Amino acid sequence: MKEKAETKLTGYLKIVEKEKKVVEDRIKKSLVGRKPESLYSPGYYVVETGGKRLRPMLILLSAKAAGGSFKDAYNAAAAVELMHNFTLVHDDIMDNAGKRRNRPTLHVKYDLSTAILAGDSLLSIAYELLIKDCNHNAAEILNAFNSGLIEVCEGQSLDKEFETRKDVTVKEYYVMIQKKTAALIETCCRIGGLLGRGSKEVVKALADFGKYAGLAFQIQDDLLDITGDEKEFGKICGGDLVEGKKTYLFLAALSKAKGNDKKKLLDVIKNKGIERKDIQTYKELYEKLGVLKDAKKEILRLSNVALKKIELLPNQEDREIFYELASSLINRNK
């Protein structure tokens, strides 16, 4: 049974790697040769490092699962990745982040004005690419893309709002990550389903998978921030605490803590973060309060909900690929 499972995973990984190269080429070609170079060279800098390319893969796999083929969605896959990078460029500016994927962020590498304009150009080219694949139900596909983008903006706005609030709840946090993270993953699955000309039921099943997988993905990201390996994760472990971010772990801990433990957590809000030397102290506090275990349980719960949604997919092979995808998301280390 184990060998069979490993064979399926190997097959899935081969599919992903092969298709990722096609999309990667489409992304880079969309920026090469454009003028002025002062606009498009910074945009190329953003996308040239590659990355997981999770969102493009979701478009392609959803298109196939809905009854279409990968070739129906290559441009759309590149489009969502450009849109995603547009949001990252602007997020980095708002967060005053110095590094992304172990390299200087765009506004640090160039300057603020260049980063804003280059980010805007990535979004514009995303629409240009998306339209190329809209050979049917274009209005529905464009509406899904727009709705996803609006939700990402709303999620980012809530995230910024939470920075100045002392009374954020876990429930409110879920609303924020549903918009900021899960909405785009849901959008990818929905657009893929539409491009594959799936039935309303299949498109909804794929979108629902994306929503819950996206929530699990973000909580896993929160967990990795404090438990991951810095070299593999590509960020400072404990960075969320240093920056005073109100993550699932922090808010869950705050809701459970009492006495001096609660005071320590409230101090994080009061001081807008902690010093790096105190990261281990807070990690031990998280362990004491059981929120690391809580997060793992919640990631598993949300992943199981996501997998339940795709039972409607007609093809067994497609269902298995989504099972492997969900497994790779919750077991990742970066």
C-alpha positions as semicolon CSV with decimal commas, in nm:
position;residue;x (nm);y (nm);z (nm)
1;M;0,000;0,000;0,000
2;K;0,281;0,241;0,086
3;E;0,461;0,170;-0,244
4;K;0,134;0,229;-0,432
5;A;0,080;0,561;-0,254
6;E;0,437;0,668;-0,330
7;T;0,387;0,578;-0,699
8;K;0,077;0,797;-0,714
9;L;0,259;1,084;-0,546
10;T;0,551;1,047;-0,789
11;G;0,306;1,059;-1,080
12;Y;0,140;1,369;-0,938
13;L;0,475;1,542;-0,889
14;K;0,575;1,465;-1,248
15;I;0,253;1,619;-1,376
16;V;0,303;1,927;-1,162
17;E;0,666;1,979;-1,264
18;K;0,596;1,934;-1,635
19;E;0,303;2,176;-1,637
20;K;0,479;2,423;-1,407
21;K;0,752;2,465;-1,670
22;V;0,495;2,546;-1,937
23;V;0,330;2,809;-1,717
24;E;0,668;2,945;-1,606
25;D;0,761;3,001;-1,967
26;R;0,426;3,172;-2,035
27;I;0,472;3,404;-1,735
28;K;0,822;3,513;-1,833
29;K;0,742;3,555;-2,203
30;S;0,456;3,787;-2,110
31;L;0,714;4,038;-1,981
32;V;1,009;3,986;-2,217
33;G;1,062;4,242;-2,494
34;R;0,821;4,501;-2,362
35;K;0,915;4,867;-2,342
36;P;1,000;5,070;-2,147
37;E;1,251;4,848;-1,974
38;S;1,230;5,071;-1,666
39;L;0,877;4,934;-1,613
40;Y;0,902;4,572;-1,724
41;S;1,250;4,481;-1,597
42;P;1,136;4,530;-1,234
43;G;0,828;4,318;-1,310
44;Y;1,049;4,042;-1,446
45;Y;1,259;4,065;-1,129
46;V;0,947;3,978;-0,930
47;V;0,856;3,664;-1,125
48;E;1,198;3,526;-1,223
49;T;1,257;3,353;-0,889
50;G;0,981;3,103;-0,957
51;G;0,817;2,975;-0,640
52;K;0,564;2,706;-0,560
53;R;0,330;2,826;-0,838
54;L;0,046;2,669;-0,643
55;R;-0,222;2,894;-0,790
56;P;-0,143;2,821;-1,157
57;M;-0,139;2,449;-1,082
58;L;-0,484;2,478;-0,923
59;I;-0,616;2,642;-1,241
60;L;-0,477;2,364;-1,460
61;L;-0,579;2,073;-1,237
62;S;-0,929;2,219;-1,193
63;A;-0,971;2,264;-1,569
64;K;-0,875;1,900;-1,623
65;A;-1,099;1,777;-1,340
66;A;-1,394;1,968;-1,488
67;G;-1,356;1,786;-1,819
68;G;-1,118;2,015;-2,007
69;S;-0,745;1,996;-2,065
70;F;-0,435;2,177;-1,942
71;K;-0,394;2,362;-2,272
72;D;-0,733;2,529;-2,220
73;A;-0,594;2,718;-1,922
74;Y;-0,223;2,797;-1,966
75;N;-0,281;3,170;-2,013
76;A;-0,524;3,187;-1,722
77;A;-0,274;3,000;-1,505
78;A;-0,007;3,257;-1,586
79;A;-0,260;3,535;-1,527
80;V;-0,343;3,434;-1,170
81;E;0,024;3,407;-1,084
82;L;0,087;3,760;-1,214
83;M;-0,212;3,883;-1,015
84;H;-0,078;3,706;-0,706
85;N;0,262;3,870;-0,751
86;F;0,093;4,208;-0,793
87;T;-0,061;4,162;-0,447
88;L;0,276;4,056;-0,301
89;V;0,453;4,364;-0,436
90;H;0,194;4,591;-0,277
91;D;0,183;4,389;0,046
92;D;0,561;4,424;0,079
93;I;0,532;4,800;0,038
94;M;0,257;4,826;0,302
95;D;0,445;4,597;0,540
96;N;0,778;4,769;0,469
97;A;0,920;4,420;0,409
98;G;1,289;4,400;0,321
99;K;1,302;4,050;0,173
100;R;1,085;3,819;-0,032
101;R;1,203;3,469;-0,132
102;N;1,545;3,547;0,015
103;R;1,595;3,849;-0,212
104;P;1,542;4,222;-0,164
105;T;1,179;4,319;-0,218
106;L;1,098;4,523;-0,527
107;H;1,070;4,860;-0,353
108;V;1,407;4,795;-0,182
109;K;1,577;4,675;-0,502
110;Y;1,450;4,974;-0,701
111;D;1,236;5,240;-0,531
112;L;0,880;5,290;-0,407
113;S;0,740;5,453;-0,722
114;T;0,890;5,187;-0,949
115;A;0,748;4,908;-0,731
116;I;0,396;5,053;-0,732
117;L;0,394;5,100;-1,110
118;A;0,556;4,763;-1,184
119;G;0,301;4,594;-0,959
120;D;0,018;4,765;-1,145
121;S;0,163;4,649;-1,478
122;L;0,165;4,287;-1,357
123;L;-0,208;4,310;-1,290
124;S;-0,273;4,468;-1,631
125;I;-0,083;4,193;-1,812
126;A;-0,273;3,936;-1,605
127;Y;-0,599;4,058;-1,760
128;E;-0,438;4,053;-2,105
129;L;-0,345;3,686;-2,059
130;L;-0,673;3,581;-1,899
131;I;-0,880;3,714;-2,189
132;K;-0,685;3,489;-2,429
133;D;-0,840;3,182;-2,264
134;C;-1,194;3,325;-2,244
135;N;-1,329;3,143;-2,548
136;H;-1,664;3,088;-2,379
137;N;-1,853;3,223;-2,074
138;A;-1,602;3,511;-2,065
139;A;-1,821;3,727;-1,842
140;E;-1,839;3,456;-1,574
141;I;-1,463;3,395;-1,584
142;L;-1,376;3,766;-1,568
143;N;-1,627;3,817;-1,289
144;A;-1,465;3,535;-1,088
145;F;-1,122;3,692;-1,140
146;N;-1,248;4,038;-1,038
147;S;-1,432;3,907;-0,734
148;G;-1,121;3,725;-0,617
149;L;-0,912;4,040;-0,655
150;I;-1,166;4,249;-0,464
151;E;-1,167;3,999;-0,177
152;V;-0,786;3,997;-0,162
153;C;-0,792;4,376;-0,127
154;E;-1,058;4,354;0,143
155;G;-0,853;4,092;0,326
156;Q;-0,541;4,306;0,314
157;S;-0,740;4,601;0,445
158;L;-0,866;4,394;0,739
159;D;-0,513;4,269;0,806
160;K;-0,388;4,629;0,826
161;E;-0,686;4,723;1,044
162;F;-0,604;4,442;1,286
163;E;-0,258;4,592;1,341
164;T;-0,409;4,882;1,536
165;R;-0,680;4,686;1,719
166;K;-0,643;4,516;2,056
167;D;-0,966;4,314;2,046
168;V;-0,935;4,096;1,734
169;T;-1,102;3,754;1,773
170;V;-1,024;3,418;1,613
171;K;-1,359;3,444;1,430
172;E;-1,257;3,778;1,277
173;Y;-0,921;3,630;1,185
174;Y;-1,099;3,361;0,982
175;V;-1,290;3,628;0,790
176;M;-0,964;3,804;0,712
177;I;-0,772;3,498;0,589
178;Q;-1,073;3,378;0,391
179;K;-1,047;3,700;0,194
180;K;-0,672;3,761;0,191
181;T;-0,553;3,404;0,124
182;A;-0,833;3,156;0,062
183;A;-1,032;3,372;-0,182
184;L;-0,759;3,366;-0,446
185;I;-0,710;2,991;-0,413
186;E;-1,088;2,948;-0,438
187;T;-1,087;3,177;-0,745
188;C;-0,822;2,964;-0,916
189;C;-1,028;2,648;-0,870
190;R;-1,346;2,823;-0,987
191;I;-1,183;2,970;-1,300
192;G;-1,022;2,635;-1,381
193;G;-1,359;2,466;-1,351
194;L;-1,519;2,726;-1,578
195;L;-1,243;2,695;-1,838
196;G;-1,289;2,317;-1,833
197;R;-1,661;2,373;-1,895
198;G;-1,763;2,185;-1,584
199;S;-2,120;2,166;-1,458
200;K;-2,234;2,414;-1,193
201;E;-2,202;2,138;-0,934
202;V;-1,845;2,051;-1,033
203;V;-1,735;2,416;-1,047
204;K;-1,881;2,477;-0,701
205;A;-1,714;2,162;-0,563
206;L;-1,377;2,279;-0,696
207;A;-1,427;2,631;-0,561
208;D;-1,525;2,497;-0,218
209;F;-1,215;2,277;-0,217
210;G;-1,007;2,587;-0,287
211;K;-1,172;2,784;-0,009
212;Y;-1,106;2,529;0,265
213;A;-0,765;2,428;0,133
214;G;-0,676;2,799;0,133
215;L;-0,777;2,838;0,497
216;A;-0,569;2,532;0,589
217;F;-0,279;2,672;0,384
218;Q;-0,277;3,000;0,579
219;I;-0,293;2,838;0,922
220;Q;-0,010;2,606;0,814
221;D;0,182;2,920;0,718
222;D;0,120;3,061;1,067
223;L;0,239;2,737;1,222
224;L;0,551;2,717;1,006
225;D;0,645;3,069;1,107
226;I;0,718;2,950;1,460
227;T;0,808;2,583;1,399
228;G;0,974;2,581;1,056
229;D;1,336;2,571;0,948
230;E;1,450;2,920;0,847
231;K;1,656;2,797;0,549
232;E;1,363;2,599;0,407
233;F;1,090;2,846;0,504
234;G;1,279;3,141;0,358
235;K;1,182;3,373;0,642
236;I;1,288;3,448;0,999
237;C;1,116;3,191;1,224
238;G;0,909;3,378;1,477
239;G;0,888;3,675;1,243
240;D;0,513;3,710;1,299
241;L;0,574;3,760;1,670
242;V;0,857;4,005;1,605
243;E;0,623;4,208;1,385
244;G;0,333;4,175;1,631
245;K;0,103;4,002;1,381
246;K;-0,226;3,865;1,510
247;T;-0,207;3,513;1,366
248;Y;-0,423;3,210;1,443
249;L;-0,164;3,095;1,697
250;F;-0,143;3,430;1,874
251;L;-0,520;3,485;1,893
252;A;-0,585;3,125;2,003
253;A;-0,320;3,164;2,273
254;L;-0,468;3,496;2,386
255;S;-0,815;3,340;2,416
256;K;-0,678;3,057;2,637
257;A;-0,419;3,239;2,846
258;K;-0,468;3,363;3,201
259;G;-0,270;3,561;3,454
260;N;0,093;3,628;3,369
261;D;0,069;3,432;3,044
262;K;-0,207;3,663;2,924
263;K;-0,004;3,966;3,026
264;K;0,290;3,843;2,814
265;L;0,064;3,818;2,513
266;L;-0,097;4,156;2,573
267;D;0,254;4,302;2,592
268;V;0,308;4,188;2,233
269;I;0,011;4,402;2,128
270;K;0,117;4,693;2,347
271;N;0,476;4,690;2,217
272;K;0,373;4,606;1,858
273;G;0,592;4,296;1,859
274;I;0,879;4,133;2,046
275;E;1,256;4,119;2,018
276;R;1,412;3,824;1,836
277;K;1,581;3,704;2,154
278;D;1,235;3,641;2,306
279;I;1,102;3,418;2,026
280;Q;1,184;3,092;2,207
281;T;1,006;3,215;2,521
282;Y;0,686;3,272;2,327
283;K;0,720;2,945;2,138
284;E;0,733;2,768;2,475
285;L;0,425;2,964;2,583
286;Y;0,242;2,846;2,270
287;E;0,341;2,489;2,354
288;K;0,225;2,531;2,713
289;L;-0,115;2,661;2,601
290;G;-0,148;2,383;2,342
291;V;-0,204;2,613;2,046
292;L;0,055;2,440;1,826
293;K;-0,147;2,119;1,861
294;D;-0,469;2,316;1,812
295;A;-0,335;2,457;1,486
296;K;-0,238;2,112;1,356
297;K;-0,587;1,981;1,438
298;E;-0,749;2,276;1,264
299;I;-0,531;2,233;0,954
300;L;-0,634;1,866;0,938
301;R;-1,003;1,952;0,993
302;L;-1,008;2,212;0,716
303;S;-0,818;1,980;0,481
304;N;-1,071;1,703;0,541
305;V;-1,356;1,946;0,465
306;A;-1,177;2,043;0,143
307;L;-1,137;1,679;0,040
308;K;-1,502;1,606;0,114
309;K;-1,597;1,872;-0,141
310;I;-1,419;1,702;-0,431
311;E;-1,590;1,365;-0,388
312;L;-1,826;1,497;-0,657
313;L;-1,551;1,493;-0,922
314;P;-1,637;1,223;-1,177
315;N;-1,284;1,095;-1,240
316;Q;-1,107;0,890;-0,973
317;E;-0,762;0,997;-1,096
318;D;-0,855;1,365;-1,059
319;R;-0,981;1,302;-0,707
320;E;-0,653;1,130;-0,618
321;I;-0,450;1,420;-0,756
322;F;-0,644;1,663;-0,537
323;Y;-0,590;1,432;-0,239
324;E;-0,216;1,447;-0,304
325;L;-0,233;1,822;-0,347
326;A;-0,407;1,865;-0,012
327;S;-0,152;1,634;0,150
328;S;0,137;1,834;0,008
329;L;-0,016;2,157;0,140
330;I;-0,059;2,041;0,498
331;N;0,272;1,853;0,513
332;R;0,489;2,123;0,351
333;N;0,785;2,274;0,536
334;K;0,804;2,604;0,348
